Amino acid sequence: MSGKHFTPSWFEGQTPANSYRSLFKWGDPQQFKHPNHGLYAFMKQVFNLTDEDFQQPHSLGLEPVEVKQPITLDERHITALRGLVTPAEVHTDGYSRLRVSYGAGMIDALRLRKKIIENLPDVVITPRHREDVLAVVTYCNEQHIPVTVYGGGSSVTRGTEATRSGVTLDMSAHMNRVLSFNEINHTITVESGMMGPQLEDILNHAPERLGAQRSYTCGHFPQSFEYSSVGGWVVTRGAGQNSTYYGKIEDMVIAQEYVTPIGVFTTQEHPRCATGPDFDQIMIGSEGTFGVLTSVTLRVFHNLPQNRRRFSYMFRSWEEAQQAVREVMQAEGGFPSVFRLSDPEETDVAMKLYGIEGTPADSLLKLFGYRTMEKCLLLGHTDGEAGLSANVDRLVRRICTAHGAFDLSLFPVTQKWEKSRFRDPYLREDLLDYGILIDTLECAVTWEQMPKVHAAVRSFIKQRPQTVCMTHLSHAYPQGGNLYFIFIARMERIDEYLNLQYGILEAIAQSGAAVSHHHGVGKQTAPWLEQQIGAPAMDVIRTLRSHFDPNQIMNPGGTLGMDMSDDQRNKIWSKSLERK
């Protein structure tokens, strides 16, 4: 059926086990989030499409995975590895090997849709205890076998891709236990394979699960929360959507334990100390190049959802909105928890995505002169003790209204965002089924840099015809914040995508921003790392790697800029993907 009430043939069938779609689909195989009518109409308008273009999806990837890449590791090593751990925890089937090498990035989805399979480990091991990890890493170090570490699989930087085969350790299968909880210190120690929802459920129900006096929260809620691991958060320096109040993961880590090729490395459980360089900060963000994170001690916080104050404001301009957000962060009156500012293009899309367009709120905004492609939406909420939460809410209101913002708090804007905050990634499959690609890149900036970086990156993306570029600030500090770019384009060729992605990274770097705020480096962003941090700092990373990993077996092939290929150094990922 075509016309106003036409609904595209969005896929809602059973995702077959062991299919290509089961690998590139986000999250729960049975869950979906289809574009609403407003977003669908917007896509048709931007890309000059009609309902006829959405009658039949291009490819659904429902076929069984066929892995023809041979195992290159000598059988004697596989036999030896089975002797080191429970034999059933050693997997050599093709699906298991592919599952842990491809992450949740667009490059992974594009390759799987085209049935391009490369860079697989020979063996996947699902360790049950730290002793299993130690035995495997020790053996692989002696035999010079590459080791890659896999957590939840939400990497978008090719962080788990086994470019040199070898062994991949899947930490999430069994290493997800609570090792200790200390209510006096407000800390919890867990194994690195624990997934976000499991940790949060345990803390929310701490009286029943841990014998605590009250309920707690970790406060770390990345968009990948439901499908990312604690270890993944730590080794990539991740950030949650509530980070403006609770902090990034490096603000939450108290102590860690790593299994390295030269032995077990632990840090001390002190909140602060003056005993030389901070080894927690040295190990956080190491992305598996120094060793395998086996456990981590985190700060916890009182769980007080009853004190949350939600707010949303509309500004007349991007410049006015940035100034207001900066003033809130520099007012020294406390910080909001979620603090998300959308630029004009993202604001207009958000009006469609969250069903605001055409409502009384939309009519009021137009009446008071908040114009399309100029207005900017700020939404968020406060957390913490009741008085603090209320005071921060008043602070935000005072500063925003002083800058001419329209108070939308009576409308459920923030509630709509909260409802979809972990579900928006499901839109990706629907759109890519019809050749529309949606992806993200993010960076860190100072307040002074922010206008320049925003303009430079948008200018590059907009050079490509019919390309949407939405931007938001979702992590704020007194000195600056992040810029999170979401680009939507009609393309299915891998080389075309990589040219766009690498061009955006180059624009970010050339404009002076940090090339990653919370996604990490992986193998994707590695070519920009040394020019970003400088040769002396890169030499320190290389020296640390040589100390912990003298045989260079840990997560090789470009992670953190280590041992890159010539193509990677020249910012060419793979010539084999040209014209594909």
N, C-alpha and C positions, 0 to 999 in steps of 0.2 A: 504493500500500500504506500502510495506517495502522497506528499502534501503535508499540511500542518501537523497531522497526527502520525506521520510516518515514524516508525521505530526501526533503526538499523538491526541487522541480524547479529546482535552481540552474542558472543558464545557463552552459553550457560550449561553446556553439557558436562558430563563426567570427564574430568581430565585423566586420561589413562595413566596408570602407573608405568614407569619406565619409558614414557614418551618424551619427545623433545619439549612439548609444552609443560610437562611436569617439572622440567629443569628451568625454563625461562619464565614461567609464571611466578608472579609475586605471591608470597605468603601461602595461605590455605588453598589447596587445590579446588576446594568447593566454594570459595568465596569470590565475589565479584563486586565491582562498583562501576556502573555504566555512566557515561556522560549524560547529564540531564539535558532537557530540551534546549535550554539556553546555551550551554556549552557546545552542544551538537550544532546548533544554528551558527554559532561563532566559527566553528571549524569549517563549515561549508562556505561561509563568507570569506574567510581568510584565504582558503586554498581553492576558491572558485570551483567547488564541488556541488553536486546535486544529490538528491536522494538515490538516484540511480547508481551513484558511485558506492553506495553503502548497501547494495542488495546482496553482495556476495563477498565474504572476506577473502583476502589474497592467499593466506596460508595460516593454518591453525596449529601445525606442528603436532598433530595427534598420532603420527606414526611412531612405532617403536624405535628407540635409539639403536643405531648400529655403530659400534665402536670397532674399527679395524686396526687401530694403532697397536702394534705388538708390544708386549712387555719386554723391555730391554735388560732388565735386571737379571743377573744369573740366578738360576734356580737354587743354587746352594745358599744364596743370600735369603731368598724367600723361605727356604726351609729353616735357616737359622733364626729368622725373625719369628716364625711360628713357635720356635722353641723358647723365645724370650718372653712371650705373652701368651694369653689364652689363645689357642690356635683359631678359634672361631672369630677372633677379633682381627684377623688378617684377611683382607678382601682384595681380590684381584679381578673381579668381574668388571666389564667395561662401564656399566652404569655408575657403579660406586666411584670409579676413577674419574669419570667425567663430572660427577656431582660436586666433588670437592675442589676441582680445579677452576670451574667457571663460577663467577660470582653473580651479583645482581646488577651489574653495569649494563649499559645499552650495548656495548660492544659484545658482551656475552650473549644477549638476546638476539642480536643480529646474526651472529655466527651460528647459533643453534637453529634459528629459523632457516638458514641456508645449509644446515647440516654440515657445517665446518667444525671439525673436531681436531684439536691440536693441544700440545703442551699438557699431557696427562701424566700423573704419577704412575709408577709401575704397581705400587702397592698402597693400599689405604689401611691404616691401623687405627683402631678405636680403643685407646688405652683405658684401663679401668682405674689405675692409681698412678701416683707420681712415680712409683718404682718402675712401672711399665715404661713411662716416658724416659726415665733415666737409662733403662736398659737399652731401649731402641736408639736413643741419641748417642750413647756410648759406642754401640756397635757400628752405627752409621759413620761416626767420626773415625773409628779405626779403619773402616773399609772405604772411606771417602765416598759415601752414598749421600746424595742431596736429601735434605729434609725440609718439607714445607708444612706449615701449621694452618689448620682450618678450624674456625669457630662456628659462627652461625651462618656464614655464607652470604652476608649482606654487603660484602665489599663491592665498591663501585670503582676501584682503582687497580684492578687486576692484582690484588694483593695476595691471592692464594693460588695464582696460576703456576703450575709446576713446569716451568719452561725447561728444566733439565731432568725431568722425570724423577726417579728415586722414590722416596717414601713420603706420604702425607699423613700427618697425625690429625685425626678428627677428634677434637677435644670435647665436643658437645654430646657425644653418645652416652658417656658414663661419668665423666668428670664434672659433676654438677651438684656436689654436696656442700652443705654448710659445715665448715670445720670448727668454727667457734663463734660465739656471740657474746659481747660484753656490754651490758646495759649501763654499767658505770662509766665506761669510756665512750659509749655511743659508737661502737664499731661492730662490724660483722666480717668474718673471714670466710670466703667461699672459693671453691675450685673454679678455674677459669672458664670451664665449659658451661657454666650455669647461664641459662637464657634470661633475658630481661623480665618477662612475666613471672617466671618462677621466683626470682629474687624478690620482686615487688610483692608477690602474693605472700611469701614467707614473712616479710617485714610488716605488711599490713595486718597480718594475723599473728604477730609476734607473741601475744599472750598465750594463744593456743599452741603455736608451733615451737616457740622458743622459751616459754615460761617467763616472758617479760611482763613488766607492769603496765605497759601501754603499747599502742600501735606506732609503727615507724614507716618511713619511706626512704628510698635511696635518692629520690629526686632526679634521677637520670632517665629522661624519656626521649631518645632520638626518634625520628620518624620510623626507623627500622626497629623500634623497641621490641615488637612482638617476635622478631626473627633475627635478633643479634645477641651475641654472648658478652658476658662481662669481660672476658679476656680480649675480645675484639674491641670493646670500648677503650680498654687501657692501652693496647699496643698501637692504636691509631690516633690517640689523643682525641677521642670523640667528644661530642657535646650533645646534650639533650635539649629539648625545646623549652625547658624550664631553667636553663643554665644561667640566665641573668640574675636569679636569686640563689640557686643551689651551687652554681659553678660548673665548669667543665670537669671532665673525669680526672684531670691532673690535680684539681682542687679537692677531690674526694678520696684519692688514694693515700693510705697511711703506710702500708707495707706491702711487699711483693716477694714471691719466690719464683725463680727461673731455673730450669734445667738447661745448662749450657754444655757444649762439647767438652769443656774443661771441668765440669762439676756443677754442683748446686750453688746458686747465688741467691742470698736472701738480704732484705733490708730490714732495719730495725723499726719496731712499732712505737715511734715517738711522734707526737704532733708537730714538733719543730725541734731542731737541734743545730749546733754549730760545730759539727765534727767534719769539716771539710765539704767538698762538693756534695750536692744532694743526689744520691744514687737512685732514689725513686724517680726523680725527674730525668735522669740519664736513661733509665730503662723504659719509662713511659714513652710511647711513640717509636719504639725500636722495631716494630713490625716484624718480629720473628728473625731479625738478622743477628741478634746476640744469643738467642736461646728461646726456649719454650716457656711461656708464662703458665705456671701450674696452679697458683693460688694468689689471691689478693685480699688485703684488708681494706675495707672502705668505711668512711664516715657514714652514719645514718642520721636521720632527722625525725622529729616528731611528725606524725601524720595527722594533719589538721585541716581536712578538706572543708569542714564547716566554717572555717574562717576565710575562705577564698572570696575575693571580690573581683568580679568580672567587669571589664570595661571595653568600649570601642568608640573611636573618634574618627571623624573624617576631616582632613585638612584640605585647604584649597590648592596647595602646591607641595611639591616634593621638597623644595628648599625650606618652607615653613615647618614641614613635618620633621625634617632632620634636626632643625634647630630645637624644636620642642623635645624630641627624644633625647638629644644631647643634654639639655638643661635638666631633665629628670634624672639622668644618670650622674650628673655633676652636682646635684642639689644637696647631697649628703643627708638625705632624709629617708634612706632605705631604697631598696630596688624592687621592682616588680618581678614576678616569676617568669611568666610568658610575656614577651614584649616584642611584638611582631609588626613591623612597618612595611607596607607594600608600596611600590612606586606606582605611577599612574597606569601603566599598562597592566600590571598585575592586579591593581585595584579594579579595573574594568572587567577583567576576567573573573575576579572573585565575586563581583556583583552577580555574575551569571552562575558561577559554580555553586555559590551558597544561597541562590534563590532570592537575592535581594532586589534584583532588577525587576521593575514593575510593581513593587510593593509601595505602601504609603511612605516608608522611609526613603525610597528612591525619589518619590514625588517631592518630598520635603527638601531633599538635597538639591534637586534641580531648581526648586522655587527660590532657594537661598543662594544660588549662583555657584554651586560646586560642579564644575564642568568635566565632561568626559575627556579623558587623557590628560587631565590636570590634577584632579583630586587624588588624595592618598589616604588609604585606610590604615589606622593603627588599632590593633586589638591585643588583648592580653588579660592577665589576671594576677592578683597578688597571692602570696602564701605566707604562712608563719603564724606567730602569736596574734591573737585577735586585735589588740591595739596597734601593733606594727602593721598588720595587713590593712586595717582601716586607714591608718595614717598615710601609707604609701598610695592607697587609692585616692585619697584627698589631694595628695601632692600631684599625682598624674592629672587629675581633673583640673586643678588650679593652673598648671602650666599649659596644658593643652587648650583650655578655653581662652587663656591669655593670648594664644597664638591663633585665635579665630577658628578653632576646631569645633565641629558640630558634634554634640554628644549623642551617640547612637546606642548608649547603654541600655535604653529601654527596649531596644530591639535585640533579638537573640543572635547577634552576629557572632560573638565569641563562642557561644554554645554550639552554633552550626560548625564552626571551625573545629572545636573540640571533638565533636561527633565524628568528624571525618579525618582527624589529624593522622591516624595510622592507616586509613583506608585509601587515601588519594593515590598511592602507588598502583592500586589495582586498575586505575584508568589506563595505565600504560599499555597493557595487553590489548584492550579494546581498540585503542587508536592504532597501534602498530599492526593489528590485523588488517587494517585498511591503508597501510602505508604512511601513517602519520606518526612521526617520532617525537617523543618528549623526553628530555634529559636535563641534567643539572650539572653545574660547576659552581664552586663557592670559593671565597677568598676572605682574608682578614685585612682590615684597613683602619687607619686612624680617622678621626672625625675630619681632619683637614684634607686627607686624601679622598674621602668618600665621594664627593661630587665628580672629581676627575676620573676616578676608576669607573664609576657608574656610567659616565658619559663615554669613556673610551671603549668599554666592553660592549655597550649597546650599539655604538657606532659600527664596530666590527660586525656584530651579528646582523645588524640591519642592512649591511651591504648585500646580504643574500636576500633576494626577493622573496616575498611571502614567508617570512620567518618571524614568529612571535618571540619576543624577549621580555619575560617578566622578571622582576627583581624584588627581593625583600631583605630586610635586616631582621634577623631573628635571634641574635645573640649580641647583647650590648654591654659596654663597659664605660667607665668614666673617660677613658682615652680613645674609644672607638668602638668597632663592632665588626660584624661580618656583612658581606653582600652575597646573596644566594641567587644565582642566575638560573632561570628555568627557560630553556629554549624549545620551541615547537616548530618542526619543519616537516615538509612532505618529502621524504626520501627513504630509500630502502638499500642503497648501495653502501657498502661498508667503507670504501675508500672516501666517498663523499662525506660520510659521517666523521671519519677520523680527521679529515682536513678541517672540518668545522670545529671539532673538539680541540684539536691542537692549535688552531688559530685563536680560539677563545683563551686557552691557557697562555698563549704568547701575549695576547692583549692584556691579560691580567698581570703577567710578570712585567711587561714593559711599562705599565702604568704605575708600578711601584707597590702593588699589593702583595701580600703573602699568598702563594698559589694554593694554599689549603688552610682553612680554619679548623675543620673537624673531620673531613673525609680521610685524611692521611695522604701518604705519598704513593705507596704501592709501586708498581712497575709503570703505571700510566704517566704519573706526574714526575717521575724520576729525572728525566732530562733537564728539568728546570731547577732542580734542587741546589746544585752547586752554585749556579749563578745567583741564586736567591740568598743563600746563607754565607757564601764566600768560601774560597779555597781553604783558609785556615780551619774553619769550622768543619768542613768536609774531611780534612785530614784527621781531625779528632775522631769523627765517626769511623773512618777507616781503621784508625789505631785501636779503637774499642772493639771493632769487629775482629781484627786480627788477634786481639787478646782473648776474647770469648770463643772465637771460632777460627782457630789457626788454619784449618783445612778448608774453610769457606764452603761449608756444606749447608748452612742455614739459610733457607728461603732465597736461593741464588737466582740470578737472571735479571737483575735490575732493581730489586726492591731497595728503597732509600738511595738510589743512585749507585749501588754497589755493582761491580762487574757487569755493566751494561754492554750490549752488543754495539757494533758500529752504527747500525741503523737507529738504535735507541738514542745514542749520543747525537745523531743527526736529526732527531725528532721524527723518525720514520718508524712506526711500530713494526710493520711486517710487509715486505714487498709481495708476499704470497697473497695478500688481501687486496691487491690492486685490481680495480675493475670488478670487484665482487660486491 
